[in-house]
Amino acid sequence: MAGMRGMGFTEYLPSKLQGTIITAFCYPNDPRFQFDEFYTRLNDKGFVIYPGKVSNIDCFRIGNIGRLFKCDMLALLAAIRATLSEMEIELPCS
C-alpha cells in the first residue's frame, strides 16, 4: 500500500473498509493511461493484475493471494514504476 501510494495511486476504498486479499486502485488521471497497455506491459514482466469490478469508477485490482514475500511486492512495485515510465505517465506523489 505504501509503495502504491508513494507512486501517486489512490485506493478505491478507504483503508478502514479494505480487505487484505484484493485492493482496487483508481486509474491515474492521465490521458496516456490505457488499462489494456498497462496490463499487457505488467504481464510481460511476469505480473498479472485484474480489471476493476466497480461500475461507477475506472479501477484495477491487485491480489495479495498465495505465498508472497516482501521481495515479491517490491518486484511488483518496480515493474509498475517501469511500466509507468515506459508509458510516459507521471503521477503526483502522495
C-alpha positions as CSV (number, residue, x, y, z in Angstrom):
1,M,0.0,0.0,0.0
2,A,2.7,2.4,0.9
3,G,4.6,1.8,-2.3
4,M,1.5,2.3,-4.5
5,R,0.5,5.5,-2.5
6,G,4.1,6.7,-2.8
7,M,3.8,6.4,-6.6
8,G,0.6,8.5,-6.5
9,F,-2.0,5.8,-6.8
10,T,-5.2,6.1,-4.7
11,E,-7.3,3.2,-3.4
12,Y,-10.9,2.9,-4.4
13,L,-11.9,2.3,-0.8
14,P,-10.7,4.0,2.4
15,S,-8.2,1.9,4.4
16,K,-10.7,1.1,7.1
17,L,-13.1,-0.6,4.6
18,Q,-10.5,-2.6,2.7
19,G,-9.9,-6.3,2.9
20,T,-6.4,-7.8,2.8
21,I,-6.7,-10.1,-0.2
22,I,-7.6,-7.7,-3.1
23,T,-7.1,-4.0,-3.3
24,A,-8.7,-1.8,-6.0
25,F,-6.7,1.3,-7.2
26,C,-8.2,4.1,-9.2
27,Y,-6.9,4.7,-12.7
28,P,-4.4,7.6,-12.9
29,N,-5.8,10.8,-14.1
30,D,-3.6,10.9,-17.2
31,P,-4.8,10.6,-20.8
32,R,-1.9,8.3,-21.6
33,F,-3.0,5.7,-19.2
34,Q,-4.7,2.9,-21.0
35,F,-5.5,-0.1,-18.9
36,D,-5.0,-2.7,-21.6
37,E,-1.5,-1.4,-22.3
38,F,-0.7,-1.2,-18.6
39,Y,-2.0,-4.8,-18.1
40,T,0.0,-6.2,-21.1
41,R,3.2,-4.5,-20.1
42,L,3.0,-5.8,-16.5
43,N,2.0,-9.2,-17.8
44,D,5.2,-9.2,-20.0
45,K,7.1,-8.5,-16.8
46,G,5.5,-11.5,-15.1
47,F,2.8,-9.8,-13.1
48,V,-0.9,-10.2,-13.5
49,I,-3.4,-7.6,-12.3
50,Y,-7.2,-7.5,-12.7
51,P,-9.6,-5.1,-14.2
52,G,-11.9,-3.4,-11.7
53,K,-15.3,-4.8,-10.9
54,V,-16.8,-1.4,-9.9
55,S,-19.4,0.1,-12.2
56,N,-19.0,3.7,-11.3
57,I,-15.2,4.2,-11.5
58,D,-12.3,3.0,-13.6
59,C,-10.0,1.0,-11.4
60,F,-7.8,-2.1,-11.4
61,R,-7.2,-4.6,-8.7
62,I,-4.1,-6.2,-7.2
63,G,-4.5,-9.5,-5.5
64,N,-2.4,-10.4,-2.5
65,I,-3.0,-14.1,-2.8
66,G,-0.7,-17.0,-2.3
67,R,2.7,-17.3,-0.7
68,L,4.1,-13.8,-1.2
69,F,7.1,-12.2,0.3
70,K,8.4,-8.7,0.7
71,C,10.7,-9.3,-2.3
72,D,7.6,-10.2,-4.4
73,M,5.8,-7.0,-3.6
74,L,9.0,-4.9,-4.2
75,A,9.4,-6.6,-7.6
76,L,5.8,-5.7,-8.4
77,L,6.3,-2.1,-7.4
78,A,9.4,-1.9,-9.5
79,A,7.5,-3.4,-12.5
80,I,4.7,-0.8,-12.0
81,R,7.2,2.0,-11.8
82,A,9.0,0.8,-15.0
83,T,5.7,0.4,-16.8
84,L,4.5,3.9,-15.9
85,S,7.9,5.2,-17.2
86,E,7.5,3.3,-20.4
87,M,4.0,4.8,-20.9
88,E,5.4,8.3,-20.0
89,I,3.0,8.6,-17.1
90,E,3.9,10.8,-14.2
91,L,1.7,10.6,-11.2
92,P,1.6,13.2,-8.5
93,C,3.2,11.7,-5.4
94,S,1.0,11.2,-2.4
